[in-house]
Amino acid sequence: MSQRNDALRAARLRAGWRSVDQAAKSLSEHGQRFLQDRHFEVSPRTWRRWEGERPGRPPEETAIVLHDSLGRWPEDLGFTVPAGWIRPEAHQGEDVTRRQFVSVTAAALVPGPLSPQHIDPALIDYFEQQLEGHYRADMYLGPHDLIGTVSAQYQLIDKLVRSAKDEVRRGLLRVGAAYAALVGWLYQDAGDLGAAAFWRGVTQEIAVRSRDAQLIGYSLVNQAHVRTDLSDGYGVIDLCEAALDVSDRLLPKIRVMAMQQQAHGASLTGDRTTVDRLIDAAGGLLARVDDDLPWGNACRRTPGYLEVQRATCYGRLGLGREADSLWAQVLDVVPLTARRDRGVYLARYATSAAAAREPDHAVEIARKAVEIAVETRSARMLRELVTLERAMSPWHDAPVGRELAEVLAPVGKGS
């Protein structure tokens, strides 16, 4: 049986174009109105090729018309997309995004030296207390409303570090590393991995300057987290192994963080045995986490923390039923106030349900995830919903597939 471009065919049918001839005629008419070009035309022969085994790619002008008509870009419609192709919509916000990044990143690059001043040691406690509030706000709000606030506080800490001496300086370096790590995380959650990597690098620099073995280990795990989002399994493993090389000096919390992140690396390389071994080993340390450090406390703050990691790894490994069962347990204990985390978990749960061949259940779960995604604007959540959409592709032509498209419409997914 010859292969077809089912993604384009499904989009055509959802648009109500029952035949190739009708699709070509309707798209031609739409393009003539949209481009104000009466010569724009797509022939039935061209559309038939698009739905075939080798659809190639449409010209950029035609891609724009397809998007305006069907609500999807070529990569979502089964076309071959060349490396480096940038969606036209991306250019619109590119300058604004770049200006925002330059503005916030300037917080880490203020030239010095600055005028000396007396630094009261009480400022260290002040910034640590503020940090806990930022962590809570992140759970409720998501990244966008916090990036400017947290990076401005980092800039102030950096200014104070340049005047502080001895123990006060080292204390400010330690809290500064925690603030830089949080800015990196906020960018990562917002989907800007370039900015996230920059701030993770700032974290690592300050950690090294502080001579704090715990912070250095923490900074390596942060770097590994970015590599996880880049699907670089071996990069994740390398960084986590580097952190654990001095495990005899690391607090249980840092070892737990490194082990669970290394498990994500193992899942990216298809190694389930190592995933389970690492998460089980981390579980054996969890009860010993009792330090008073203000950063890296997700393992204590997040209900079912390690089972969240296991379920995520299982989903990545394609173990739909195992992941589905774990997510059901995890979501029973995650508080409703942890909106962003709950939304990410729901999206992963829905994908696991799809992998377990339960599409109706997946759509039911997706409704709840989309509601939270609209509120928080978390790019991580949107990526999870894209993964769900791919997992549901076998049901594109079925009523449940059309229902999913309607559910995803508020966040720009589906058609």
Secondary structure, DSSP 8 states (H G I E B T S, - for coil): -----HHHHHHHHHTT--SHHHHHHHHHHHHHHHHT-TT----HHHHHHHTSS------HHHHHHHHHHHS--GGGTT----TT---HHHHHHHHHHHHHHHHHHGGG---S--------THHHHHHHHHHHHHHHHHHHH-STTTHHHHHHHHHHHHHHHTT--HHHHHHHHHHHHHHHHHHHHHHHHTT-HHHHHHHHHHHHHHHHHHT-HHHHHHHHHHHHHHHHHTT-HHHHHHHHHHHHTTGGGS-HHHHHHHHHHHHHHHHHTT-HHHHHHHHHHHHHHHTT-----SS--HHHHSTTHHHHHHHHHHHHTT-HHHHHHHHHHHHHHS-TT-HHHHHHHHHHHHHHHHHTT-HHHHHHHHHHHHHHHHHH--HHHHHHHHHHHHHTGGGTTSHHHHHHHHHHGGGT---
